[in-house]
């Protein structure tokens, strides 16, 4: 992840990045795919009817993007979708930007 596009636990990856730079070695960060799939499944149920083909398709689309090497874009799209759903459910609520 030499391009610096980290989503998620940035505070955990910072020391790794600093250390591999200092030592001049290449580090590969592994993604726990099952953990990610569980979170996406929960998100799909929050955004769609639980157990529906729509929820399955929503999750499958993001998992395919992740497996295709596009994890950053999949995460951004999932967050964006969640923000749109929250805005639709609470029209008077002002959304706060994500930090960290």
N, C-alpha and C positions, 0 to 999 in steps of 0.2 A: 504494500500500500504506500508506495513511494510518493504518490501524488498528494497525500495528505487528506484525502476525502474520507474522514472517519465519521460514522454516524453511530450513535449509541454511547458506549462507555468511554468517551474521550479521555477522561481522567486516568483510566487504566492503560490506555495506549500511549500516552505521552512519555512516561518513563521508558517504555520499550523502544520507542522511536529515538529518544535521546541516546540510549545505550547502544543501539545498533549503529547509530551514526558515529558515536565515539569510537567504537571498536572496528568500524569499517566492514561490517558483515551484513548479509541480506537476511531479513526476517520475514517469514510468511505468517500472517495472522489467520488462524482457523476460525471458521464460523460453525457454531453448533446448530446444524440445520434443523434437528428435531425441536430444539428450544425455540428457534425462530418460527417454525411451522406452528407450534402450539400458540404462540402469541398472535400470529396472523389468523389462526382459526378463531381465537377469542375476538379479535378485531372484526372478522367477517360476521360473527354472530351479533356483534354490537351494531354493525352498519347495515346488515341485511336480516331477513327473517332466519332465525336459527334453524339449521339443518336444510335450508333451501338450496336448490341448484344455483341460485344467484350467489349465495354465500360460498359455495364450493368453487364456483367460477372466479369469484373475487380473490379468494385465497390462492387458487391454482395459478392465476395470472401473475401474482406477486412471487410465488415460489419459482415459477419458470424463469422470471426475470432474474431472480437471485442466482439460480443455477446457471444461467447464461452469462453470469459475470456482471450483472447490472444491479447489484444490491443497493447502491446509493440511490439510484432512480426509483427502485421499488419502494424504498423507505420514504422517500419524499412524496411519492404518489399516495402511499398509505396515509401519511400524515395529512396531506391535502384533502383526501377524501374524508377523513375523520373530522377535519375542521369544517368542511361544507355540511356534513350531516349535523354537527353540533349547532351550526348557525341556522339550519333549517328547523331544527327542533326547538331552538330558543331564539326567535327572531330579534328580541330586544337586547340580547346579551352581546356585549362587545368582546370579540376574541382577543386574547393577549398573545403576543408573539412568543414563540418557544425560545428559551435560552438554554445554552449548554448542550 
